[in-house]
Amino acid sequence: MIRVLLVDDSPLTLHVLQRLLARSPDIAVVGTAADGRKALDLLPTLDPDVICTDMHMPEMNGLEMTHAIMATTPRPILVVSVSVEPNSPNVFRALEAGAVDVFLKPRDILGMDQDKIARELASKIRIVAGVHVFRKRDAVAAARPPTPIVTRQGPMQMVVIGASTGGPQAIRSILSGLPNTFPVPVVCVQHIGEDFMTSLVTWLAETSPLPVRKAPEGEVPQGGVVYFAPENAHLEFDNLGRFALSDAPPCSGHRPSATVTMRSAAQRFGACAVGVLLTGMGRDGADGMAEIARAGGITIAQDEASSVVYGMPKEAVALGAVQHVLAIEQIAPALASL
């Protein structure tokens, strides 16, 4: 049984979330709190496995609460938020502080498809419940060996990064570690709620030495620019190397899909493509990594110790599609050395 503490200043939202989670026999809501301060007071007695929190609350908001919990009694935190300003920037600052993932709370919580939301929220909670959190996220990184030398068969022309749960934090680590002279385009496919994508790009741009933007239809990718697959669209490359957006069916349950973008990169750039698969649940990207490897390109997967969820990289490793398994802080130096 997964014990959940709900934190939100809206009594209606708390009631609806409780009702939705009651449909899952393996999840028990053990308490509710109207703000972060009250949640902290309840922790010693309730000892929840997962905390689901809103961001904008009186007394102590979700970001402040996340900082306090990660500094004292770390446990998995799922941000459940509506993406409206000024809340969205704080959502990603909460991830930076130690929260595991984000779930988009519908603006019309009474008019939503409750069966769909109940399934999706319960699935997120199950994933988050299995994550081991650290008081200091860099504690594991301190003992890493030096970054291995990575060799390539052709001149690097395109880097494709795929990520899901834990991905925003991992991508931020990579981008902030790249030099401002990085010569090729970096294309990212991140599974995240549609309404959060613009805020994600803005948050990542704060620490990236490279410009970060959503990929526009028909543009030729420019070296030294980071592009993100837009909301609810597959991102591919046409025969001239331009971005091509597609509303084709989801692949591995996702649109955009890392496998779709990596497969297209393998077809267009061959041995000059580099695939990077980061933390996340499921197997999206595994087949795409295999396509890049077969084309003669380089494939890199995040290691288990630094992954929030070692799912997607594990699947790629199991396929034999990964040439280099690296800790998150090793990936940017490895890319810069290519």
C-alpha positions in Angstrom: 0.0 0.0 0.0 1.3 3.4 -1.0 0.7 6.0 1.7 0.0 9.5 0.2 -0.2 12.9 1.8 -2.1 15.5 -0.3 -1.2 19.2 0.1 -3.4 21.9 -1.4 -5.1 25.0 -0.1 -8.3 24.2 -2.1 -10.8 22.0 -0.1 -12.5 21.2 -3.4 -9.3 20.0 -5.0 -8.4 17.9 -1.9 -11.8 16.3 -2.0 -11.7 15.5 -5.7 -8.1 14.1 -5.5 -9.1 11.9 -2.6 -12.1 10.6 -4.5 -9.9 9.9 -7.6 -7.3 8.0 -5.6 -9.9 6.0 -3.8 -10.3 4.1 -7.1 -6.9 2.6 -6.7 -6.8 -0.2 -4.0 -3.0 0.0 -3.7 -3.0 3.8 -2.8 -4.2 5.2 0.5 -4.6 8.9 1.3 -3.4 9.0 4.9 -3.8 12.8 5.3 -4.4 16.2 3.8 -2.9 19.6 4.5 -3.8 23.1 3.4 -0.2 24.4 3.1 3.4 23.3 3.4 3.7 24.2 7.1 0.8 22.0 8.1 2.2 19.2 5.9 5.6 19.4 7.7 3.7 19.1 11.0 2.0 15.9 9.9 5.0 14.1 8.5 6.3 12.5 11.8 2.9 10.9 12.5 1.7 10.1 9.0 5.0 9.0 7.5 3.7 9.1 3.9 5.5 7.3 1.1 4.6 10.1 -1.4 3.7 13.7 -1.0 1.5 15.3 -3.7 1.6 19.1 -3.5 0.3 22.2 -5.2 2.7 25.1 -5.5 0.8 28.3 -4.7 -0.3 28.1 -1.0 -0.4 30.4 2.0 2.0 30.2 5.0 4.5 27.9 3.1 4.3 27.2 -0.6 5.2 24.0 -2.4 8.7 25.1 -3.3 9.5 26.1 0.3 8.1 22.8 1.6 10.1 20.8 -0.9 13.3 22.5 0.3 12.4 21.8 3.9 11.6 18.1 3.3 14.6 17.4 1.2 16.9 19.0 3.9 15.4 17.0 6.8 13.4 13.9 5.9 13.7 13.2 2.1 10.9 11.4 0.4 9.3 11.4 -3.0 7.4 14.5 -3.9 5.0 14.8 -6.9 4.1 18.4 -7.9 0.4 18.5 -8.8 -0.1 21.9 -10.3 -2.1 24.0 -12.8 0.4 25.6 -15.2 -0.5 29.3 -14.8 1.8 32.1 -14.0 3.4 32.7 -11.6 3.2 29.1 -10.6 5.0 27.4 -13.5 8.6 28.7 -12.8 8.3 27.4 -9.2 7.3 24.0 -10.5 10.7 23.5 -12.1 12.5 25.1 -9.1 10.8 22.4 -7.0 12.2 19.8 -9.3 15.6 21.4 -8.9 15.1 21.3 -5.1 14.4 17.6 -5.2 10.8 16.9 -6.2 10.6 13.9 -8.5 8.0 14.7 -11.2 5.1 17.0 -12.2 1.5 16.1 -12.8 -0.8 18.6 -14.6 -3.9 19.4 -12.5 -6.8 20.2 -14.8 -8.1 23.8 -14.5 -11.7 22.5 -14.6 -11.3 19.9 -11.9 -15.0 19.1 -12.0 -15.4 18.9 -15.8 -12.4 16.7 -16.5 -12.4 13.1 -17.7 -12.2 11.7 -14.2 -11.5 8.1 -15.2 -8.5 9.2 -17.3 -7.1 11.6 -14.7 -7.5 8.9 -12.0 -5.5 6.4 -14.0 -2.8 8.9 -14.9 -2.4 10.3 -11.4 -2.3 6.8 -9.8 0.3 5.8 -12.4 2.5 8.8 -11.6 2.2 8.1 -7.8 3.3 4.4 -8.3 6.3 5.5 -10.3 7.3 8.2 -7.8 6.8 5.8 -4.9 9.6 3.6 -6.3 12.1 6.4 -6.4 14.9 6.6 -3.9 15.6 10.2 -3.0 18.7 11.7 -1.4 19.2 14.5 1.1 21.8 15.9 -1.3 21.4 14.9 -4.9 25.1 15.3 -5.6 26.2 12.8 -2.9 26.4 10.0 -5.4 28.2 12.1 -8.0 31.1 13.0 -5.7 32.7 9.6 -6.1 32.4 9.3 -9.9 35.5 8.3 -11.9 36.7 10.6 -14.7 34.6 10.7 -17.9 35.7 8.0 -20.3 37.0 8.9 -23.7 34.3 8.4 -26.4 35.3 7.8 -30.0 33.1 8.3 -33.1 33.0 6.9 -36.6 32.0 10.2 -38.3 31.9 13.9 -37.6 29.1 14.7 -35.1 26.2 16.5 -36.8 23.2 15.9 -34.5 22.6 15.1 -30.8 19.2 13.7 -29.8 18.3 13.4 -26.1 15.3 11.5 -24.8 14.0 11.7 -21.2 10.9 11.1 -19.1 10.6 11.1 -15.3 13.5 13.0 -13.8 14.4 14.3 -17.2 14.1 18.1 -16.6 16.7 17.9 -13.9 19.0 15.6 -16.0 18.7 17.8 -19.1 19.5 20.9 -17.1 22.6 19.2 -15.8 23.8 18.3 -19.3 23.0 21.7 -20.9 24.6 23.7 -18.2 27.8 21.6 -18.6 28.1 22.2 -22.4 30.5 24.9 -23.7 29.0 27.9 -25.5 31.0 26.8 -28.5 29.2 23.5 -28.8 29.1 23.1 -32.6 26.0 21.0 -33.4 22.3 21.1 -32.7 20.9 19.4 -29.6 17.3 18.1 -30.0 15.5 17.0 -26.8 12.4 14.9 -26.4 11.0 15.2 -22.9 7.7 13.6 -21.8 5.8 16.3 -19.8 2.4 17.8 -19.6 1.6 20.0 -22.6 1.0 23.2 -20.5 4.5 22.9 -18.9 6.6 22.8 -22.0 7.0 26.6 -22.5 8.0 27.0 -18.8 10.4 24.1 -19.1 12.2 25.8 -22.0 12.3 29.1 -20.0 13.7 27.3 -16.9 16.4 25.5 -18.8 17.5 28.6 -20.6 18.4 30.2 -17.2 21.5 28.1 -16.9 22.2 26.9 -20.4 25.1 28.6 -22.3 23.3 27.7 -25.5 19.9 29.2 -26.6 16.9 26.9 -25.8 13.7 26.9 -27.8 10.9 24.8 -29.2 11.6 23.3 -32.6 9.6 25.1 -35.4 8.3 23.3 -38.4 10.5 23.6 -41.5 13.5 25.2 -39.8 17.0 23.8 -40.5 18.6 23.0 -37.0 21.4 25.4 -36.2 24.6 24.4 -34.5 24.9 25.4 -30.9 21.1 25.6 -30.4 19.0 23.4 -28.1 15.6 22.4 -29.5 12.7 20.7 -27.8 10.0 18.7 -29.5 6.8 20.7 -29.2 3.7 19.5 -27.3 1.8 16.6 -28.7 3.8 16.3 -31.9 6.5 13.9 -33.1 9.6 15.6 -34.3 11.4 14.3 -37.3 13.9 15.5 -40.0 12.9 15.7 -43.7 15.3 14.8 -46.5 16.8 18.3 -46.4 17.5 18.0 -42.7 14.7 20.4 -41.7 12.4 19.9 -38.8 9.1 18.1 -39.7 6.3 17.8 -37.1 3.8 15.0 -37.3 0.6 14.0 -35.6 1.1 10.3 -36.2 -0.1 8.0 -33.5 1.9 7.8 -30.2 4.9 5.5 -30.2 5.5 3.5 -27.0 2.6 5.5 -25.6 4.2 8.9 -26.2 3.9 11.8 -28.7 6.4 13.3 -29.0 8.5 10.1 -28.8 12.2 9.8 -28.4 12.3 6.7 -30.6 10.6 8.6 -33.5 13.1 11.4 -33.4 16.1 9.1 -32.9 15.0 6.9 -35.8 14.7 9.9 -38.1 18.1 11.2 -37.0 19.6 7.8 -37.8 18.1 7.8 -41.2 19.1 11.4 -42.0 22.5 11.7 -40.2 23.7 8.1 -40.0 27.0 7.7 -38.3 27.1 11.4 -37.5 24.1 11.1 -35.1 24.5 10.8 -31.3 21.7 9.4 -29.2 21.5 10.1 -25.4 18.8 8.3 -23.3 18.2 9.6 -19.8 16.1 8.7 -16.8 12.5 7.7 -17.3 9.9 5.0 -17.0 9.0 2.7 -19.9 10.9 1.9 -23.0 10.6 5.0 -25.3 13.9 5.7 -27.0 15.3 2.2 -26.7 14.5 1.3 -30.3 15.6 4.7 -31.5 19.0 4.2 -29.8 19.3 0.8 -31.6 18.6 2.5 -34.9 21.4 5.1 -34.2 23.8 2.3 -33.2 23.0 0.3 -36.3 23.7 3.4 -38.4 27.1 3.7 -36.9 26.4 6.6 -34.6 27.2 6.9 -30.9 24.8 6.0 -28.1 25.0 7.0 -24.5 22.7 6.1 -21.6 22.5 7.5 -18.1 23.5 5.0 -15.5 21.2 3.6 -12.8 22.8 5.3 -9.8 22.2 8.8 -11.2 18.8 8.1 -12.7 15.6 9.0 -10.9 13.9 6.0 -12.7 16.2 3.5 -14.5 13.6 2.4 -17.0 14.3 3.8 -20.5 18.1 3.5 -20.3 17.8 0.0 -18.9 15.6 -1.1 -21.9 18.2 0.3 -24.3 21.0 -1.5 -22.5 19.0 -4.7 -22.6 18.7 -4.3 -26.4 22.4 -4.0 -26.8 21.9 -0.5 -28.2 24.1 1.4 -25.7 27.8 1.9 -26.3 28.5 4.0 -23.2 26.7 4.1 -19.8 27.6 7.3 -18.0 26.6 9.1 -14.8 24.7 12.3 -15.5 27.6 14.6 -14.7 29.8 12.7 -17.2 27.5 13.2 -20.2 28.2 16.8 -21.0 32.0 16.4 -20.9 31.6 13.3 -23.1 29.6 15.2 -25.7 32.0 18.1 -25.6 34.8 15.8 -26.4 33.3 14.4 -29.6 
